[in-house]
Amino acid sequence: MVTAAENDRLTRVGPGTPMGTMFRRYWLPVATSAQLPEPDGDPLRLRLLGEDLVAFRDTAGRVGLLDELCMHRRVSLALGRVENGGIRCLYHGWKFGADGTVQETPNFCDDAFRARLRAPAYPVREAGGLIWAYLGPKDQEPPFRHHRFMEGPDANRVVVRVDGRANWLQLAEGGSDSSHVGVLHADHVKVSAQARLSENESIDLGVMASEDNAPDLDIVDADWGYFYAAKRAVAKTAAGEDAWSIRVTTFIFPSGRIIPSQGSFEYHLFEIPQDDEHTSTFIVCHGDEPADHDQVVAVLGLSDPRFWNERDCAFRVSWEDGLGQDRARMRRGESFAGYSGIEQEDMVLAYSQGPIVDRTKEMLVPADRAVVHMRRRLLESLRRMEAGGEPIGLSSADLRKVRALIDTTVARSADWTSLVPDNKPLGRTPKVPEPA
């Protein structure tokens, strides 16, 4: 259990807060490339870590990220004209380049004046269907990270953004909690004895080899964060040995994770705080073959326009209609939770906790060890940073070989980390759940 002070340290992300300062030290996804589809198109208003920003794609296709309010008279640049290599404020026509260069000041035509000015602008990269930005100190800019989904043709990748009303940590904890998969997502997993496989084989998404919803967790730290195996009881391996069915989940600092899927596909998710009470979840489905956009959206439960649309990416839910839950389907035995899709279920439950959950009132059990470990590692990262060191994982630039693992049956005597050797384990954590 965390203290109230620790809960604040973990959840508050505005300017000057410890967690906000730590997030600013990383390259973060801030928008999808599809949200700025063409040069000189409409600007995009963003909120990130308690700050209001505007993104635009200039005439040459470069993406700029500036403070939203014009440095002249503080009018929103989200209303501006994107033209001729920059964005122009509607109020007095001041025009800014993607790097913050002041290109024109029509109401004071003085070259020396313009040369002295630069609008607040942030470094931007575009990769893997996402627009990334760095908001930290210029002299501490880390190397840009490379993920596996940044490779291969665009057709092999589906990128989705979901903006929800919940603190980032609630969503990150849900994604790092393997014990809820067989409960909340019961409509989407099929338990089958036929899922029992020989070592090193894996099974499709939606099939579990065990009904065990209280898995034993084996947690291993890595330079970039940590990963763990949720070990569920099964009878035997194909060779007749006592066995576990294991599912390996990753947590990549500051707020990323990888979820395995069928075949070569895997999902990368990033929980990026807009502010203390709102989060943008970026989801990338990627594999070695073309990915079906509509199918991915349906699996996530985002094809229902009551909850989400691709135009504004906002996840809409309210207690006025019972959070959109279909209790008639529950009564008929057609649905366990009354929802349709994994992200839909996760978003609704995070919303139901309130904008920032009070973790001092929790009653934790051993299956929550990965959640406890996340909090412990985050607090450790804050302490490192405040002592003048680097936050965890900041220098881990090449993440292309980091892997999760779909449910796989292995002998209990086997070292499961050998199935994900490129995760490069540092060491296991104690089995006893301790306060974060």
Disulfide bonds with the S-S distance in Angstrom:
none
